[in-house]
Amino acid sequence: MMYAIYSTDVENSTPLRQQARPDHVARLEQLRDEGRLVLAGPLPAVDSNDPGEAGFTGSLVVAEFESLQAAQQWANADPYVAAGVYESVTVKPFKRVMP
């Protein structure tokens, strides 16, 4: 089943993101290589693909996992969690309707 992982950043998360980004992206690439990643990306703090100094307010990942518990465990092990980037992480089942 698919799960949406919605994470909210702490204030001024950009330096923390930059430090942990290589490990964070490597985990996403592994999901992609396994054919389980539907989409992933950050949420810009302003209405722009390149938010500059405004940074990001969070992230969204939609991926396939065998259970809600497995998705939650994966989310909890994110390098952004360990680095203190995220203030909160919510994992919910996701039903893809389109496309």
C-alpha positions as CSV (number, residue, x, y, z in Angstrom):
1,M,0.0,0.0,0.0
2,M,1.0,3.6,-0.5
3,Y,1.7,6.0,2.4
4,A,2.1,9.8,2.5
5,I,4.9,11.0,4.8
6,Y,4.3,14.7,5.5
7,S,7.1,16.4,7.5
8,T,7.2,19.9,8.9
9,D,10.5,21.7,9.4
10,V,11.7,23.5,12.4
11,E,12.4,27.2,12.0
12,N,15.5,28.1,10.0
13,S,16.1,24.5,8.9
14,T,18.3,25.3,5.9
15,P,21.7,24.6,7.5
16,L,20.4,21.4,9.1
17,R,19.0,20.3,5.7
18,Q,22.2,21.0,3.9
19,Q,24.2,18.9,6.3
20,A,21.9,15.9,6.2
21,R,20.8,16.1,2.6
22,P,23.2,13.6,1.0
23,D,22.1,10.8,3.4
24,H,18.4,11.8,3.1
25,V,18.6,11.7,-0.7
26,A,20.4,8.4,-0.7
27,R,17.5,6.8,1.2
28,L,15.0,8.2,-1.4
29,E,17.1,6.9,-4.2
30,Q,17.0,3.4,-2.7
31,L,13.2,3.6,-2.6
32,R,13.2,4.7,-6.2
33,D,15.6,2.0,-7.3
34,E,13.3,-0.6,-5.6
35,G,10.4,0.8,-7.6
36,R,8.5,2.0,-4.4
37,L,8.9,5.8,-4.6
38,V,5.9,7.6,-6.2
39,L,7.1,11.2,-5.5
40,A,9.2,13.1,-3.1
41,G,10.2,16.7,-2.6
42,P,10.5,19.7,-0.2
43,L,7.8,22.3,0.4
44,P,9.2,25.8,-0.5
45,A,8.5,28.5,2.1
46,V,7.6,30.9,-0.7
47,D,5.9,30.5,-4.1
48,S,9.0,29.6,-6.0
49,N,10.9,26.5,-7.2
50,D,14.0,28.2,-5.8
51,P,13.0,29.7,-2.4
52,G,16.6,31.0,-1.7
53,E,17.1,32.2,1.8
54,A,13.4,31.6,2.6
55,G,14.2,27.9,2.6
56,F,11.6,25.1,3.0
57,T,8.8,24.4,5.5
58,G,8.7,20.6,5.2
59,S,8.7,17.7,2.8
60,L,6.3,15.2,1.2
61,V,7.1,11.6,0.3
62,V,4.6,9.2,-1.2
63,A,5.9,5.6,-1.4
64,E,4.9,2.0,-1.1
65,F,5.5,0.1,2.1
66,E,4.2,-3.3,3.4
67,S,2.4,-1.6,6.3
68,L,1.8,1.6,8.2
69,Q,4.2,0.4,10.8
70,A,6.9,-0.1,8.1
71,A,6.3,3.3,6.7
72,Q,6.5,4.9,10.1
73,Q,9.7,3.1,10.9
74,W,11.2,4.3,7.6
75,A,10.1,7.8,8.3
76,N,11.5,7.7,11.9
77,A,14.9,6.6,10.5
78,D,15.2,9.6,8.1
79,P,18.5,11.5,8.5
80,Y,16.5,14.7,8.6
81,V,14.8,13.4,11.8
82,A,18.2,12.6,13.3
83,A,19.6,16.0,12.3
84,G,16.7,17.9,13.9
85,V,15.3,19.2,10.5
86,Y,11.8,18.1,11.2
87,E,9.5,19.4,14.0
88,S,6.9,16.7,13.2
89,V,6.4,13.8,10.9
90,T,2.9,12.4,10.0
91,V,2.5,9.1,8.1
92,K,-0.9,8.2,6.7
93,P,-2.2,5.6,4.2
94,F,-2.6,7.1,0.7
95,K,-4.9,5.9,-2.0
96,R,-3.8,6.9,-5.5
97,V,-6.7,7.8,-7.7
98,M,-5.1,9.8,-10.5
99,P,-3.1,9.6,-12.7
